Amino acid sequence: MELSVYFFSANDRYDFGERYRFILDVARFIDARGFAAIWTPERHFQEFGGSFPNPAVLSAALAVATENIDIRAGSVVLPHHHPVRVVEEWSLVDQLSGGRAGVCVATGWHQGDFVFYPDRYETRREDTLGHIDTLRGLWRGESVAFPGPGGRDLEVRTFPRPRQPELPLWLVHTSNPRTWLDAGRRGLNILTLLTSWEKLEENVAAYRAARAEAGHDPAAGVVTVGMHTYVGSDDEDVWELVRSPVKQYLSSFMSQQRQDDKVSGTSRGTDTAEQDKLAELMAEDYYSRRSLLGSVDKCAATVDRLGAAGVDEVACLVDFGLPFPTVLDALPALDELRRRCSATTVRDVRPTLPGPGPRAASGGRDVSWYYDRG
């Protein structure tokens, strides 16, 4: 099992300059200690994730600040971009990093983001999947025809040329199970969050089968799962530390979804009071069942179970609201977890996870239904 670090911040007390310095500090630490990669997303026009309008720009800085880790977009919302620009930008990142670039593509889902290309909102999924081969061809150095002035096609070959002969590509999954099949058939890796252990196992199996049916090596695809992460010395102490920021992070996420619902004219049926209670239940659920929050032993058991489910990599989401110095001070414990997991052979039987934690107000209830409503 490999561990990488993922950034996707909510709004907090820090200014943007401090946040970018923090990201560079984390990158330098994990670069020297055998982590797999660093991920930065694309978000627009909102505080939740608003530090990341263009992952290629930040990745260029990360490329020259590191030597070993892969530099990945997590993700590029493909309908917001011309595929030529994506390949140009990430070829430059690939050159600056010495061949360490990787891109996760997403379809986009927030209507307010589609100010760039409003006409692509309804066809965003088809637009994304339809450009996978285009990205690959341009990356390999092929000439591709695009509509030009006067109705004439123009042949385009991009520069600079990248270092890697093939572009490592992921497809992001949120709630649509078809995404696993689409990724498998196209030979893509996949990036997802854990909403249900049972669904994860089913989806990974379907993904591997789809790869095999399409003629791809079923074992070669990388399944990456993002998880809120803070590793400490004691489960009780970690829970006291992370409870409030995790709840606030989830509440920010739900507030964004409510705003998105207003734009789209739909409703999830939760008012402010219900949202607060739901955020509390979800924070409990995250801590007890679906995160790397806790001691090394607790988190290692979760990683073992992920491995048994067919997961290849955990993307550790570390910027969910804790003070930056607190996160930096805990990185050695995260590295201890990485060393333990990289030295452990995944067992054939599912490991037993620790109990639901010291204050499981959710009663072990699965609240993943909230994510599957949209």
Number of C-alpha atoms within 10 A of each C-alpha: 22 19 27 23 23 25 21 20 21 21 18 18 10 12 10 13 9 12 17 16 11 18 21 16 16 18 23 17 17 23 20 12 14 17 21 19 23 26 24 29 27 21 22 16 11 13 16 19 19 17 26 21 16 17 23 28 13 20 26 20 16 26 26 12 16 18 15 20 23 24 30 29 26 25 25 26 23 21 26 20 12 11 17 18 12 18 24 20 19 27 25 22 29 26 18 20 24 17 20 22 29 25 25 23 26 25 23 22 16 17 14 16 17 17 11 12 11 14 11 18 21 11 11 21 17 12 15 20 20 11 15 17 11 18 21 18 17 23 27 17 17 15 15 16 13 12 10 10 7 6 8 10 12 13 12 14 18 19 15 17 19 26 19 17 12 15 23 15 24 26 27 24 19 16 14 10 15 13 19 27 21 17 24 28 19 17 24 25 21 24 26 20 19 18 20 15 14 10 12 20 16 14 19 19 16 17 29 25 19 22 24 16 13 13 13 18 15 18 14 13 21 19 22 24 21 22 21 20 25 28 25 25 13 13 20 14 13 17 23 11 17 21 16 16 18 23 23 21 21 22 22 18 16 21 16 16 16 20 15 17 16 11 12 12 8 12 13 12 8 12 10 12 9 11 18 17 13 20 23 21 20 24 28 28 23 25 25 25 22 22 23 29 25 25 21 23 18 22 25 20 18 22 27 22 21 24 22 18 21 20 21 19 21 27 25 22 20 23 24 23 20 17 13 17 9 11 20 15 11 14 18 16 16 23 19 13 21 23 17 14 20 14 9 12 11 19 11 10 10 14 16 10 17 13 11 18 19 14 13 16 15 17 12 15 14 16 19 14 10 13 11 11 8 14
